[in-house]
Amino acid sequence: MIDLFYRSVAFDLQLVILFFIVFVAGVIRGFLGFGSALLTVPAVAVLYGPTQAVVFGVLIEIPTTLGLLHVAVRDSERRTVGSMLVTFIVFVPIGTLLLKVVDPDLMKVVISVLVLVMVGMLALQDRMILFLSQFGTLATGAISGVAQGMTGMAGPLFVTALLARGESAVRTRGNTVALAGGLITVSVISFSTFGLITAEVLFYTILASPSILLGVWAGSILFRRLSHWNLRRIILVFLAITAVVSLLR
């Protein structure tokens, strides 16, 4: 009986931690426009394992992506989005296969290291824009696809590639939203094909969905009112600390 009580308390505590993680991830999404998976995936991997974390990190993005669908339809450039989506369709399943066969402990290390790489990309975005403009949109799309299927964290890669195109802010935002939606769609299909979407992951996703929506709302308010505080740098430091702690674990 005592053992059952402790397990129940531990379960409730894990849910509270999960809701908090997802809320903060929503704040990051609302403030930066992307990047919530950089927190959810490594943090949730500690709680439930890397495979469940990657799938959860993709599914939890669905509500916010649907809310921004009108932006993608209105502002995106069809040729740019279409060419990168083709690479996603080809390479996301390759990453998903790696996610399924690689040892879970090794995957936790890979996820944590990749978060640090992504944070570095965001911190040095001006230099990365110059590099990716030479590297090529399709090549970046291929790498993004593998990274998404394997870790669910391709956002900074393809966003930086879009910035390298030098288009207007409205067009870049529309392309970003469209590609994020397409990437999530391809990921869900790939995860389903490989049997990675379980009833347990769906249950936790449904429970946590209000938390990320609340976080996105809060992050949007922070962006409008406190953007002069350089919260972007604070967020990047927070993500880096999360990745290092997960790596040490």
ABEGO torsion letter per residue (X at the ends): XAAAAAAAAAAAAAAAAAAAAAAAAAAAAAAAGBGAAAAAAAAAAAAAEAAAAAAAAAAAAAAAAAAAAAAAAAABBAAAAAAAAAAAAAAAAAAAAAAAABBAAAAAAAAAAAAAAAAAAAAAAAAAAAAAAAAEAAAAAAAAAAAAAAAGBAAAAAAAAAAAAGBBAAAAAAAAAAAAAAAAAAAAAAAAAAGABBAAAAAAAAAAAAAAAAAAAAAAAAAAAAAAAGAAAAAAAAAAAAAAAAAAX
